[in-house]
Amino acid sequence: MRPLSPFVSRPLLALSLIVSSSFGQAATLTQDNGAPVGDNQNSQTAGPSGPTLLQDIQLLQKLQRFDRERIPERVVHARGAGAEGVFVSSEGLADVSRAMVFQKGKQTPVFVRFSTVIGSRGAPETDRDPRGFATKFYTEQGNWDLVGNNLPVFFIRDAIKFPDMVHSLKPDPVTNAQDPNRYFDFFSHIPESTHMLTRLFSNYGTPASYREMNGSSVHALKLLSADGRYQYAKFSWKSRQGERNLRANELPALQGKSVGHATADLVQAITDKRYPAWDLYVQLIKPEDMNRFEFNPLDPTKVWSNIAERKVGTMTLNKIPANFFEATEQVAMSPANLVPGIEASEDKLLQGRLFSYLDTQTHRVGTNFQALPVNRPRVAVANNNQDGAQNASGRQGGINYEPSRLAGLKQDPQFRASQLPLQGSTQQAAISKTLNFKQAGEFYRSLSTQEQADLIRNLAGDLVQVRNLETRDTMLSHFYKADAEYGTRLAQALQVNISTIQQRASLLKE
């Protein structure tokens, strides 16, 4: 046995050995206070389709700890590029939402931050990765942040899994290298990831530029009309420059020239007055129609493929910020930044993001991050929040509470939230309509012959590195379940016996 290092005390070493031994024997998962965790896969909700409960301490603690893992770099979306512009609501949505941003003809200033998700601030913009597409609308009723990605779906459907998902995709904490053995180990337990993985490993996972990619809200929101009725809505941005992606064989040469080709392209286009533009579209579902689908429309791993799109307006980016840090790095996007007429849906992943993003920005940028120029609303802010770091609110007067008959602020009942009927009991359970594989197969079949071949090559290139055969074969069974040809071609590329994969796939629930 080697002698102890002079820098490690015997009690500390003994503790580390106990912890290592326990992890090796699959010790019981606990919260930070040592309490055992009974369910680490499902958030607590009010009934099978109700909103997530604040009493779910495991969810809150995981998100709080996760949000504070990097200082000051963002944990996700670290590398980004920003631009200013204007959104014109050409068609409008006044009949659906009372939000002033949707009034026909309304012009609203915007700030957009494009980003890669998993890579660090210095990572190449050619990496295979989802691209963030976040838009801050400076409306007359406050700031609305439409925070989404270029891909219309996501890996998971419950926020309680988000820290684990990102940990698996980030570099190994020992080797500091991203490892397919780790993230496929995770995703082999998460069959709902099949759709997103299929899109990510296609050429859509490597957009040619920020200008030439579409965007999606991913989540459903609620649009509330003037008479109090609401509909569920998904938003999408469609590039007027067209959508263009890179094949894997194009990436090395581009990366060799610059790790920031997408940022440079955006800056150059705006400098040359070739202002990029996107049309905003919305899909709508009435509450009474939500149960008529074979999947749950609030599931962020699904697209609303058979719902008509309605054009809302057009966004044009026409200015590069004068200070990259004060704009692109300090901008604090959050799906919790909503305005009257736009509300969050009961999507469990979105519900977690409502907390996580605001908590992250408060930690990363500071208590008064919303007072910074890029985040400050273009309307007056009036509340009783006070003091703290970097405070410049200018709040005045002795009445810093509400209600009061002496003076101060008053609430306005016209801006009350919509009412959601609830039934059942609190629960921690997966949704009933999973449909984990069907849309992944539909997407595969929608690709051209060349795109399908690229997808097989891209995905097989990572799967071949997986050493654990159980993990590899489970992943192959997911792709086979999505589409038999898809799974067969992957198995052939990896020289795996297809009958084994077929047997596994037959046991999977759709």
C-alpha positions as CSV (number, residue, x, y, z in Angstrom):
1,M,0.0,0.0,0.0
2,R,1.4,3.4,-0.9
3,P,2.2,5.9,1.9
4,L,-0.4,8.6,2.5
5,S,0.2,12.0,0.9
6,P,1.3,14.5,3.4
7,F,-1.6,16.8,2.2
8,V,-4.4,14.2,3.0
9,S,-5.4,13.6,6.5
10,R,-6.3,10.0,7.5
11,P,-9.9,10.9,8.5
12,L,-10.4,12.7,5.2
13,L,-9.0,9.8,3.3
14,A,-11.1,7.4,5.2
15,L,-14.2,9.4,4.3
16,S,-13.3,9.5,0.6
17,L,-12.8,5.7,0.6
18,I,-16.3,5.2,2.2
19,V,-17.9,7.5,-0.4
20,S,-16.1,5.8,-3.3
21,S,-17.0,2.4,-2.0
22,S,-20.7,3.5,-1.5
23,F,-20.9,4.8,-5.1
24,G,-19.5,1.6,-6.4
25,Q,-22.3,-0.3,-4.7
26,A,-25.0,2.0,-5.9
27,A,-25.7,3.9,-2.7
28,T,-29.1,5.5,-2.1
29,L,-29.5,8.9,-3.7
30,T,-30.0,11.7,-1.2
31,Q,-30.6,15.4,-1.1
32,D,-27.9,17.7,0.3
33,N,-29.3,17.3,3.8
34,G,-28.9,13.6,3.6
35,A,-32.6,12.7,3.1
36,P,-33.1,9.8,0.7
37,V,-34.7,10.5,-2.7
38,G,-37.8,8.5,-3.5
39,D,-38.2,9.6,-7.2
40,N,-35.5,11.3,-9.2
41,Q,-37.3,10.9,-12.6
42,N,-40.6,12.7,-12.2
43,S,-41.5,16.1,-10.8
44,Q,-44.4,16.5,-8.4
45,T,-47.4,17.8,-10.2
46,A,-51.0,18.8,-9.3
47,G,-52.7,15.8,-11.0
48,P,-51.6,14.1,-14.2
49,S,-51.6,17.3,-16.3
50,G,-51.3,20.0,-13.7
51,P,-48.5,22.4,-13.0
52,T,-45.4,21.5,-11.1
53,L,-45.5,22.0,-7.3
54,L,-43.1,24.3,-5.4
55,Q,-43.0,21.7,-2.6
56,D,-40.8,19.4,-4.8
57,I,-37.6,20.0,-2.9
58,Q,-35.6,17.5,-4.9
59,L,-36.5,19.3,-8.1
60,L,-35.7,22.8,-6.7
61,Q,-32.4,21.6,-5.1
62,K,-31.2,19.9,-8.2
63,L,-31.9,23.0,-10.3
64,Q,-30.4,25.4,-7.7
65,R,-27.2,23.4,-7.4
66,F,-27.0,23.0,-11.2
67,D,-27.5,26.7,-11.9
68,R,-24.5,27.5,-9.7
69,E,-22.0,25.2,-11.2
70,R,-20.2,27.7,-13.4
71,I,-19.0,31.2,-12.4
72,P,-19.4,33.4,-14.4
73,E,-19.7,31.5,-17.6
74,R,-23.1,30.1,-18.4
75,V,-23.5,26.4,-17.7
76,V,-25.3,26.0,-21.0
77,H,-25.4,28.4,-24.0
78,A,-22.0,29.7,-23.0
79,R,-20.9,30.7,-26.5
80,G,-23.2,33.2,-28.2
81,A,-23.6,36.1,-30.6
82,G,-26.1,38.9,-30.2
83,A,-27.8,41.5,-32.4
84,E,-30.5,44.1,-32.2
85,G,-33.4,44.7,-34.4
86,V,-37.2,45.2,-34.7
87,F,-40.2,42.9,-34.9
88,V,-43.2,44.0,-36.9
89,S,-46.5,42.3,-36.2
90,S,-47.7,42.4,-39.8
91,E,-50.6,40.0,-39.5
92,G,-51.2,40.2,-35.7
93,L,-52.9,38.0,-33.2
94,A,-55.3,40.4,-31.5
95,D,-58.1,38.0,-31.8
96,V,-56.1,35.4,-29.8
97,S,-54.0,37.3,-27.4
98,R,-54.3,40.7,-25.6
99,A,-50.5,41.1,-25.7
100,M,-49.7,44.4,-27.3
101,V,-46.7,43.0,-29.2
102,F,-49.2,41.1,-31.4
103,Q,-51.3,44.1,-32.4
104,K,-51.3,44.4,-36.2
105,G,-48.7,46.9,-37.3
106,K,-47.0,47.1,-34.0
107,Q,-43.2,47.6,-34.1
108,T,-41.2,46.2,-31.1
109,P,-37.5,46.5,-30.5
110,V,-35.8,43.2,-30.0
111,F,-32.4,41.7,-28.9
112,V,-31.6,38.2,-30.2
113,R,-28.9,35.9,-28.8
114,F,-27.9,32.9,-30.8
115,S,-25.7,30.3,-29.1
116,T,-24.4,26.8,-29.0
117,V,-25.7,24.8,-26.0
118,I,-23.1,22.3,-24.5
119,G,-19.8,23.8,-25.6
120,S,-17.8,26.2,-23.4
121,R,-17.3,29.9,-24.3
122,G,-14.3,29.0,-26.5
123,A,-15.9,26.0,-28.2
124,P,-16.1,25.9,-32.0
125,E,-19.3,27.0,-33.6
126,T,-19.1,24.0,-35.9
127,D,-19.8,21.6,-33.1
128,R,-22.7,19.2,-33.4
129,D,-25.0,20.8,-30.9
130,P,-28.5,22.4,-30.6
131,R,-28.4,26.1,-31.3
132,G,-30.1,28.5,-28.9
133,F,-32.5,31.1,-30.5
134,A,-33.6,33.5,-27.8
135,T,-35.4,36.7,-28.5
136,K,-36.1,39.5,-26.0
137,F,-39.1,41.7,-27.1
138,Y,-39.0,45.1,-25.4
139,T,-42.8,45.5,-25.5
140,E,-45.0,48.3,-24.1
141,Q,-46.2,46.0,-21.3
142,G,-42.7,44.8,-20.3
143,N,-40.1,42.4,-21.7
144,W,-41.2,39.1,-23.2
145,D,-38.5,36.5,-23.8
146,L,-39.1,33.8,-26.4
147,V,-36.4,31.4,-25.4
148,G,-36.0,28.4,-27.7
149,N,-33.7,26.4,-30.0
150,N,-33.2,25.8,-33.7
151,L,-34.5,22.3,-33.3
152,P,-38.2,22.1,-32.5
153,V,-38.0,19.3,-29.8
154,F,-35.8,18.5,-26.8
155,F,-34.2,15.5,-25.2
156,I,-36.3,15.2,-22.1
157,R,-39.8,16.1,-20.9
158,D,-39.2,16.7,-17.2
159,A,-37.0,19.4,-15.7
160,I,-35.9,17.1,-12.9
161,K,-33.7,15.3,-15.5
162,F,-32.1,18.4,-16.9
163,P,-29.0,18.6,-14.7
164,D,-28.3,14.9,-15.3
165,M,-28.7,15.3,-19.0
166,V,-26.3,18.2,-19.2
167,H,-23.8,16.4,-16.9
168,S,-23.8,13.5,-19.3
169,L,-23.2,15.7,-22.3
170,K,-20.5,17.9,-20.7
171,P,-16.9,16.7,-20.5
172,D,-16.1,13.9,-18.2
173,P,-15.1,15.4,-14.8
174,V,-12.0,13.1,-14.7
175,T,-10.7,13.3,-18.3
176,N,-12.3,16.7,-19.2
177,A,-13.3,15.2,-22.6
178,Q,-16.8,14.7,-23.9
179,D,-17.5,11.0,-24.1
180,P,-20.2,9.1,-26.1
181,N,-20.0,6.3,-23.4
182,R,-21.4,8.8,-20.9
183,Y,-24.2,10.5,-22.8
184,F,-25.4,7.3,-24.5
185,D,-25.4,5.6,-21.1
186,F,-27.8,8.3,-20.0
187,F,-29.9,8.4,-23.1
188,S,-30.3,4.6,-23.2
189,H,-32.4,5.1,-20.1
190,I,-34.4,7.9,-21.7
191,P,-36.3,6.6,-24.7
192,E,-38.1,10.0,-25.3
193,S,-34.7,11.3,-26.4
194,T,-34.9,9.3,-29.7
195,H,-36.6,12.1,-31.6
196,M,-34.1,14.8,-30.5
197,L,-31.1,12.6,-31.1
198,T,-32.3,11.8,-34.6
199,R,-32.6,15.5,-35.4
200,L,-29.3,16.4,-33.7
201,F,-27.2,13.8,-35.5
202,S,-28.8,14.7,-38.8
203,N,-27.2,17.7,-40.7
204,Y,-29.7,20.0,-38.8
205,G,-27.3,19.5,-35.8
206,T,-24.7,21.6,-37.6
207,P,-26.4,24.7,-39.1
208,A,-24.3,26.6,-41.7
209,S,-24.8,29.9,-39.9
210,Y,-27.1,31.6,-37.4
211,R,-28.7,33.5,-40.3
212,E,-29.6,30.3,-42.1
213,M,-31.4,28.4,-39.4
214,N,-34.9,28.3,-38.2
215,G,-36.0,28.7,-34.5
216,S,-38.7,27.2,-32.3
217,S,-40.2,27.9,-28.9
218,V,-40.0,24.1,-28.3
219,H,-42.5,24.5,-25.5
220,A,-46.2,25.3,-25.8
221,L,-47.2,28.6,-24.2
222,K,-50.7,30.0,-23.5
223,L,-52.2,33.0,-25.3
224,L,-54.9,34.7,-23.3
225,S,-57.5,36.8,-25.2
226,A,-59.1,40.0,-23.9
227,D,-62.2,38.0,-22.8
228,G,-60.1,35.7,-20.6
229,R,-60.1,32.6,-22.9
230,Y,-56.8,30.9,-23.7
231,Q,-55.3,28.7,-26.3
232,Y,-52.1,26.7,-26.3
233,A,-49.5,28.0,-28.8
234,K,-46.2,27.0,-30.3
235,F,-44.0,29.6,-32.0
236,S,-41.5,29.1,-34.8
237,W,-39.1,31.4,-36.6
238,K,-38.5,30.7,-40.4
239,S,-35.4,32.2,-41.9
240,R,-35.9,34.4,-44.9
241,Q,-32.4,33.5,-45.9
242,G,-33.4,29.9,-46.3
243,E,-32.3,27.0,-44.1
244,R,-28.8,25.6,-44.8
245,N,-26.9,22.9,-42.9
246,L,-23.3,21.5,-43.1
247,R,-22.4,18.0,-43.8
248,A,-19.8,16.3,-41.5
249,N,-17.1,16.5,-44.2
250,E,-17.4,20.3,-44.5
251,L,-16.8,20.9,-40.8
252,P,-13.0,20.4,-40.4
253,A,-12.0,22.9,-43.1
254,L,-14.4,25.5,-41.7
255,Q,-13.2,24.9,-38.1
256,G,-9.6,25.2,-39.3
257,K,-10.3,28.7,-40.5
258,S,-12.2,30.0,-37.5
259,V,-13.9,28.6,-34.3
260,G,-16.4,31.5,-34.6
261,H,-17.5,31.3,-38.2
262,A,-21.2,31.8,-37.3
263,T,-20.6,34.9,-35.2
264,A,-18.4,36.4,-37.9
265,D,-21.0,35.7,-40.6
266,L,-23.7,37.4,-38.6
267,V,-21.5,40.5,-37.9
268,Q,-20.4,40.7,-41.5
269,A,-24.0,40.5,-42.9
270,I,-25.3,43.2,-40.7
271,T,-22.2,45.4,-41.3
272,D,-22.8,45.0,-45.1
273,K,-26.5,45.9,-44.5
274,R,-27.6,42.5,-45.6
275,Y,-30.0,42.4,-42.6
276,P,-31.1,38.9,-41.8
277,A,-34.9,38.4,-41.2
278,W,-37.2,35.7,-39.9
279,D,-41.0,35.3,-40.1
280,L,-42.7,34.4,-36.9
281,Y,-45.4,31.7,-37.1
282,V,-47.8,30.3,-34.4
283,Q,-49.7,27.0,-34.1
284,L,-52.8,27.0,-31.9
285,I,-54.7,24.3,-30.0
286,K,-57.9,25.0,-28.0
287,P,-57.9,23.5,-24.4
288,E,-60.9,21.2,-25.3
289,D,-58.9,19.7,-28.1
290,M,-55.8,18.8,-26.2
291,N,-56.8,15.2,-25.5
292,R,-57.7,14.3,-29.0
293,F,-54.0,13.7,-30.0
294,E,-52.2,10.3,-29.7
295,F,-49.5,12.2,-27.8
296,N,-49.5,14.9,-25.1
297,P,-49.3,18.2,-26.9
298,L,-47.4,19.7,-24.0
299,D,-44.6,17.1,-24.4
300,P,-41.5,19.0,-25.6
301,T,-40.2,15.9,-27.4
302,K,-43.1,16.3,-29.9
303,V,-43.9,18.5,-32.8
304,W,-47.4,19.5,-33.8
305,S,-47.1,18.2,-37.3
306,N,-50.8,18.4,-38.3
307,I,-51.6,21.8,-36.9
308,A,-51.8,24.7,-39.3
309,E,-49.4,27.6,-39.0
310,R,-50.4,31.2,-38.8
311,K,-48.0,34.0,-39.7
312,V,-47.7,36.7,-37.0
313,G,-45.0,39.0,-38.3
314,T,-41.4,39.5,-39.3
315,M,-38.2,40.2,-37.3
316,T,-35.2,42.0,-38.8
317,L,-31.8,42.3,-37.2
318,N,-30.0,45.5,-38.2
319,K,-27.5,46.4,-35.5
320,I,-24.5,44.8,-33.9
321,P,-24.1,45.9,-30.2
322,A,-21.2,48.4,-29.6
323,N,-20.1,46.3,-26.5
324,F,-20.1,42.5,-26.9
325,F,-19.9,41.8,-23.2
326,E,-22.5,44.3,-22.0
327,A,-25.0,43.0,-24.5
328,T,-24.3,39.4,-25.5
329,E,-22.8,38.2,-22.2
330,Q,-24.9,40.2,-19.8
331,V,-28.2,39.7,-21.6
332,A,-30.4,37.5,-19.3
333,M,-33.0,35.5,-21.2
334,S,-35.7,33.7,-19.2
335,P,-39.0,32.0,-20.2
336,A,-40.4,33.5,-17.0
337,N,-40.3,36.9,-18.6
338,L,-43.9,37.0,-19.8
339,V,-46.3,39.8,-20.5
340,P,-50.1,40.1,-20.2
341,G,-51.7,37.9,-22.8
342,I,-48.8,35.3,-22.8
343,E,-48.6,32.7,-20.1
344,A,-46.7,29.5,-19.3
345,S,-48.3,26.2,-20.1
346,E,-48.2,23.1,-17.8
347,D,-45.3,21.5,-19.7
348,K,-43.1,20.0,-16.9
349,L,-39.9,21.0,-18.5
350,L,-41.0,24.6,-19.1
351,Q,-42.3,24.8,-15.5
352,G,-38.8,23.9,-14.2
353,R,-37.2,26.5,-16.6
354,L,-39.4,29.2,-15.2
355,F,-37.5,28.9,-11.9
356,S,-34.1,27.8,-13.2
357,Y,-33.5,30.6,-15.7
358,L,-34.3,33.5,-13.3
359,D,-32.4,31.8,-10.5
360,T,-29.4,31.3,-12.8
361,Q,-29.4,34.9,-13.9
362,T,-29.7,36.2,-10.4
363,H,-26.7,34.1,-9.4
364,R,-24.6,34.6,-12.6
365,V,-25.2,38.3,-13.4
366,G,-26.4,39.6,-10.0
367,T,-29.5,40.5,-8.0
368,N,-30.3,43.5,-10.2
369,F,-29.5,42.0,-13.5
370,Q,-32.8,43.2,-15.0
371,A,-31.7,46.8,-14.4
372,L,-28.7,46.4,-16.9
373,P,-29.3,48.2,-20.2
374,V,-29.7,45.1,-22.3
375,N,-32.2,43.6,-19.9
376,R,-34.0,46.8,-18.7
377,P,-37.6,47.1,-19.9
378,R,-38.5,50.1,-22.1
379,V,-41.3,50.9,-19.7
380,A,-41.2,52.2,-16.1
381,V,-40.6,49.5,-13.5
382,A,-42.6,50.1,-10.3
383,N,-42.4,47.6,-7.4
384,N,-41.2,47.3,-3.8
385,N,-38.0,45.3,-4.6
386,Q,-35.1,47.2,-3.1
387,D,-31.4,47.3,-2.3
388,G,-29.0,44.5,-3.1
389,A,-25.9,44.4,-5.3
390,Q,-25.6,47.0,-8.1
391,N,-29.0,48.4,-7.2
392,A,-30.0,51.4,-9.4
393,S,-33.8,51.2,-9.3
394,G,-34.3,54.7,-7.8
395,R,-37.2,53.5,-5.7
396,Q,-38.3,56.4,-3.5
397,G,-40.7,57.0,-0.6
398,G,-41.5,55.4,2.7
399,I,-44.1,53.0,1.6
400,N,-42.2,49.9,0.4
401,Y,-45.0,47.4,1.0
402,E,-48.4,46.6,-0.4
403,P,-51.3,46.8,0.3
404,S,-51.4,50.3,1.9
405,R,-54.0,53.0,2.3
406,L,-51.3,55.6,2.8
407,A,-49.7,55.6,-0.6
408,G,-47.6,53.3,-2.8
409,L,-48.5,50.9,-5.6
410,K,-51.8,49.1,-6.4
411,Q,-52.4,45.8,-8.1
412,D,-54.5,45.7,-11.3
413,P,-57.1,42.9,-11.4
414,Q,-57.3,43.1,-15.2
415,F,-53.9,41.3,-15.4
416,R,-54.8,38.3,-13.4
417,A,-53.7,34.9,-14.7
418,S,-56.0,32.5,-16.5
419,Q,-57.7,29.8,-14.4
420,L,-56.8,26.1,-15.0
421,P,-59.2,23.5,-13.7
422,L,-57.4,20.9,-11.6
423,Q,-58.3,17.4,-10.4
424,G,-56.6,14.4,-8.8
425,S,-53.9,14.3,-6.2
426,T,-50.3,15.4,-6.1
427,Q,-48.1,12.8,-7.9
428,Q,-44.7,12.0,-9.3
429,A,-45.3,10.0,-12.5
430,A,-44.5,10.0,-16.1
431,I,-47.0,11.1,-18.7
432,S,-49.4,8.5,-20.0
433,K,-49.1,9.2,-23.7
434,T,-45.4,8.7,-24.3
435,L,-45.2,7.9,-28.1
436,N,-41.4,7.9,-27.7
437,F,-40.4,6.7,-31.2
438,K,-43.0,7.5,-33.8
439,Q,-42.0,11.1,-34.7
440,A,-38.4,10.1,-34.8
441,G,-39.2,7.6,-37.5
442,E,-41.3,10.2,-39.4
443,F,-38.4,12.7,-39.3
444,Y,-36.0,10.0,-40.6
445,R,-38.3,9.2,-43.5
446,S,-38.7,12.9,-44.3
447,L,-35.0,13.2,-45.0
448,S,-33.5,12.9,-48.5
449,T,-31.4,9.8,-49.4
450,Q,-28.2,11.8,-48.8
451,E,-29.4,13.2,-45.5
452,Q,-30.3,9.8,-44.3
453,A,-26.9,8.5,-45.2
454,D,-25.3,11.4,-43.4
455,L,-27.4,10.7,-40.3
456,I,-26.3,7.1,-40.2
457,R,-22.7,8.1,-40.6
458,N,-22.8,10.8,-37.9
459,L,-24.6,8.6,-35.4
460,A,-22.6,5.5,-36.0
461,G,-19.4,7.5,-35.6
462,D,-20.3,8.2,-32.0
463,L,-22.0,4.9,-31.2
464,V,-19.0,2.9,-32.3
465,Q,-17.1,4.4,-29.4
466,V,-19.5,3.0,-26.9
467,R,-17.8,0.1,-25.0
468,N,-20.8,-1.1,-23.0
469,L,-22.7,-3.4,-25.3
470,E,-25.9,-3.1,-23.3
471,T,-25.9,0.6,-23.8
472,R,-25.1,0.3,-27.5
473,D,-27.8,-2.3,-28.2
474,T,-30.4,-0.4,-26.2
475,M,-29.7,2.7,-28.3
476,L,-29.9,0.7,-31.5
477,S,-33.3,-0.8,-30.4
478,H,-34.7,2.7,-29.9
479,F,-33.7,3.8,-33.4
480,Y,-35.0,0.5,-34.8
481,K,-38.3,1.0,-33.0
482,A,-38.5,4.5,-34.6
483,D,-38.0,3.0,-38.1
484,A,-36.8,-0.5,-39.0
485,E,-34.7,0.7,-41.9
486,Y,-33.1,3.3,-39.7
487,G,-32.2,0.8,-37.0
488,T,-31.0,-1.8,-39.5
489,R,-28.6,0.5,-41.3
490,L,-27.2,1.7,-37.9
491,A,-26.7,-2.0,-36.8
492,Q,-25.0,-2.8,-40.1
493,A,-22.7,0.2,-39.8
494,L,-21.7,-1.1,-36.4
495,Q,-21.6,-4.8,-37.5
496,V,-24.2,-5.8,-34.9
497,N,-26.5,-8.8,-35.3
498,I,-29.8,-7.2,-36.3
499,S,-31.9,-10.1,-34.8
500,T,-30.7,-9.1,-31.3
501,I,-31.8,-5.5,-31.9
502,Q,-35.2,-6.6,-33.3
503,Q,-35.8,-8.7,-30.2
504,R,-35.0,-5.7,-27.9
505,A,-37.2,-3.4,-30.0
506,S,-40.1,-5.7,-29.8
507,L,-40.2,-5.4,-26.1
508,L,-40.3,-1.6,-26.2
509,K,-43.6,0.3,-25.5
510,E,-44.3,3.0,-28.0
